[in-house]
Amino acid sequence: MSEERLERIENQLSQVIQAVAVMQQNMTVMQQNMTGMQHRMDSMEGTLLTTMTGGFNSLQTYLTDLDLDLAKNERETEDNARKSRRLNQRLMRVEQRDNDF
């Protein structure tokens, strides 16, 4: 082999070695980026889970409060209906007495 050809092969080998080194650096950076993305995804998943759980608990509390209010209103409606019937009965008795006189 000629000296010139040997020099070209050495230069090409040197360029390949440099390219491999750059590729390794890029791979390292890519792995770091992937790790960072995984951490962000984990964090986002935790945030979403916390938000969804909080929202669900809030809705459950709201529904429980609505059920309690509904039950209270039903009792009050029944009480008012009972009072109204009593008043109507009293009124009928008073009207009956007036008619008797």
Secondary structure as the mmCIF struct_conf table of DSSP 4:
data_model
#
loop_
_struct_conf.conf_type_id
_struct_conf.id
_struct_conf.beg_label_comp_id
_struct_conf.beg_label_asym_id
_struct_conf.beg_label_seq_id
_struct_conf.end_label_comp_id
_struct_conf.end_label_asym_id
_struct_conf.end_label_seq_id
HELX_RH_AL_P HELX_RH_AL_P1 GLU A 3 ASP A 100
#
